[in-house]
Amino acid sequence: MISVFDSRPCSLGEGPLWHPMRHELFWFDITACRLLSKSRVWQFEEYVSAAGWISQDQILIASESQLFKFDLVEEIQTKVCDLESDNPVTRSNDGRADPQGGFWIGTMGKNAEVNSGSIYRYYRGELKQLFANITIPNAICFAPDRKTAYYTDTPTQKILAVDLDEEGWPISEARLLIDLTQTSKNPDGAVVDATGNIWNAQWGAARLACYSPQGLLLKTVDLPAAHTTCPAFAGNSNRLFCTSATEGRTNQELTPADGQTFETQVSEIGQFEHQVILEGNL
């Protein structure tokens, strides 16, 4: 059964993060420059899109020009590093903390300019580019064995896998895992459950799709919003959330469900989101 977790419509809901110490869901409305929780809204001066947790009260947020540390209680913002701050064309998009304490973040053109984005990894004080010439980076997530990362460039309709070393750096060429090119499905955000299954929100398809670690479709979950954007588990539970967007829907197409954040229960169990380790907080 699908329920509405939060009825506030987001123009571009994204980046849901279940904070394991606060037992609380956070998510973003990217183009409205907002971070939301069930009880709060934080307004920023530029686009914000993804986060990882640092401590009980602090999270790392990716914005259109930087990564910054944000105190949820004191509402203090502290810059960690630049993120394409010299490029007015781009903004941040999908991102997630990896099992080794790093943070992967994708950038893209504000108008989805072709090949204008990249995927980066911030790890213990250093930001490095991993993949270039990306149009819409999404589906950044990690296998429980700490040895595999996944991502997509949404317009390609392909979810890729890459091997990681012990410190979480890619050590192989990206390989095709899930091929949606013969369908109308567009892979958006994704999360991995405790057994390694990949849960992918599919833009325009009003659904989540669950794939095995080998890329086989196992099940789908229909949602009432057409533009589903990113799922998140409530830690090691079977509660599964998904954000959505009103963006890309005409006035004639829009329904009250578009842009809302949903919750359902599945038979699978999630993983806790990994802690971001900043330089100096080892």
N, C-alpha and C positions, 0 to 999 in steps of 0.2 A: 504494500500500500504506500502511495506517495502522499506526503503531507507538505504543506507550506511551512518551512522553518522560519522564514522572514518574508513578509509581504511587500516590503519596500522595493519598488522596481529600480533596478540598476540599468543605466544606459549600456554599460559594458562590465557586468559583474565578472570577477576573475579572482584568481589567487587565493582560494579558501585555505586557511591554515588552522588546524586544531592544535591549540597550545596545551601540551600535556601537563604542565604544572598548574595552569589556570583552569583546565577543563572547560575551555571556552573556544568558540569558533570565531575567527576573524576572516574578513574577505574585503575585496576592493571593488569600487566602481571607478574604473581607470579614467575614463574621460570626464568624470565629475570630480576627479582629484580627491577621492574620499577613501578612508579606511572605516569599515563598519564592524560592529559586533552586535549581539542581540540587543544590548542596552545603550550603545554609544555610537557616535559618529565623530570621526576626526577629519577635519578639513585641511588640505595641503594646498600649496601654491602652484604645484605642477603635477603632472600625471604620476600616479603611484600604481603599482601593479602586482607585486609579489613580496613575500616575506618569509623569514625563517626565525625561529625563536632562539634567543641568546640566554635569557634567564627568566625568572618569574615575571618580571616587570619590563624587560627589554626585548625588543625584536629588531631584526635587521630588515629594512625596507628598501626595495628598489624603486627608484623614480626615473623620470626621463633624463636626468643629468647626473645622478649619483647613487651610491649605496650609503644609507645613513642608519645610525642606531637611533631608535625611538623608545623613549620611556613612556609606557602606557599610563602611568600614574601622574608623573610630573609633567608629561607632555613636552619633554625636552628632546630636541632633535640635534644629533651630533654626526657630522659628516665622517664617513669611513674612507671613501675614495670616489673619484670621478667615474662616471659611466657615460662615455661618449658626450661629455659636456660641451665639447667644441663642435658638435654636429646638431644643428637645430632641426634637422629632418627627422631624427629618430627619437624613440622613447623606449622604455623597458616594456616587456610583456611577460611571458610565462617564466617562472623560476621556482626552485626548490632546493632545500638543503640536502646534501648527500650524506651517506653513512659515515664518512671520514671527517665530517665537520666543515666541509666546504659548502659554498653556495653557488649554484649554477643560475645564470640569468640570461635571458634572450633579449635582444633589441630588435626593433623593426621600424620602418617608416611610419610616421603618423598617418599617412594616407596609404599605407601598405605598398610603398614604392618597391618595385621588384629588386631583390638581392641587396637591399640597403641595410639589412640587419646582420647580427652575429650572435653567437652564443659564447658567453664568458664563464669562467670559474674564479670566484674569490676564495682564496685559501690561505689562512694564517698570515694576512697582511699583504697579499699580492693578488692583483686581478690580471688574469691571462685570457687571451682570446683562444677559444677551442675550435670554433667553426665559423667561417665567413660566408658571405653571399647568401644569407638566409632572408626570405621574404617575411614569413610569419612564424616565428619560433614557438613551439608548443610541445606539450606531452613530455616535459622534462620530469623524469622520475627514475627510481633506482630499485634494482632487485634486492631481496633480503640477503643474498649471499655476498653483497658488497662488491661484486665483481663485474656488474653490468649496469650501464646507464642507457636510457631510452630518450629519444626526442623525435620531433617531426618538424618539417617545414610544411605547414598546412596545405598550401596550394599543390604540393607534389602528391598529396594523398598517400604518403608512405610514412610509416613509423619505423625508425631505424634503431639498431642496437649497437653499442660499442663496448669493448672490454676495458676494464679499469685495472690499474695497478694497486698496490697496497695503500698508497696515499690518495687514491681516487682520481688519478689522471688517466685520460684515454691512452691506450696502448695498442689499438688496432684501428683499421679502417672501419668506418660505419658500414653495417650490413643491413639489408632489408629484412624486417621481421613481419610487418603487417602491410599488405598491399591492397589499397582501396581504390586503385585507379580504374577498375572496371565497374565501380559503383558510383553513386552520387554522394557518398559519405565524405565529410571533411574532418580529419582528426584535429581536435582541439586539446585542451588540458587532459592530463592523465595522472593516475596514482596507482601504486602497486600494493596489493594486499600481502598478508603474512606468508602465503604460500607461493607468491611470485606472479599471480595473475595480474594483468594490466587492465585497469578500468579507464576507458577513454570516453570523454564527452565528445559528441560529434555535432559540429555546428550545422544547423539547418535540418538536422534529422530528428530532433526532439527525443534524444535517447542517450543512454550510456551503453557502451558495449564492453563486455568482459572477454579478454583473450588470455589464453594459456601462455606460459613462458615461451612456447614454441610458435606463438602467433596464431593459434587456432581459435576461432570464435566459439565461446562457451555459452554465453547468454547475453540478452539485452534487457535493459530496464527502460521502459517508455516514460517520458516526462512530459508535462503539459506545456512547456515552453519550447519553441522551435529551435532557438539558438542557445543550446546548452554549451557551457564553456569550460568548466573544470570541476572534478570531484575531489572530495577529501573524506577520509575516514575519521571517526571520533576515536583516535588512538587504536588500541587493540580491542576494538568492539566491532559489532556488525552494523553500527549506525553509519550511514553513508550520505553525505551532503553533495549538492551540486549547485553551482551558480549558473546564471543565465543572463541574457542581454536583450534589450529592446533594439539595440543598434542593428541596422540592416533590415528592419521590419517596416513596411509602409504603414501609414495610418489605417488603411483598410485591413491590413493583416494583423495588426496589434491586438492582443488579448490581455486580460488582466493578469494572466500568468507570466507573460513575457517580462524578463528582468528579475523575477523573484528568485529566492534561494530555497531549495527543496531538501527534504530529508526522506530517506527510506531505510528499511532494514533488509539486509541480504543475508544469505546463509554463510558467506565468507567473513573472515575476520581481518581487520586492517593492521597496519603497522603504526607505531608511534612515529611522529615526525622527528627527524634528527635535529640535534642541537647544532647551531652554527658556532664554530670556534673562531673568535676573532684573535688577532695578534695580541698577546698579552693576557688572554684569559684562559690559558691552557690549564 
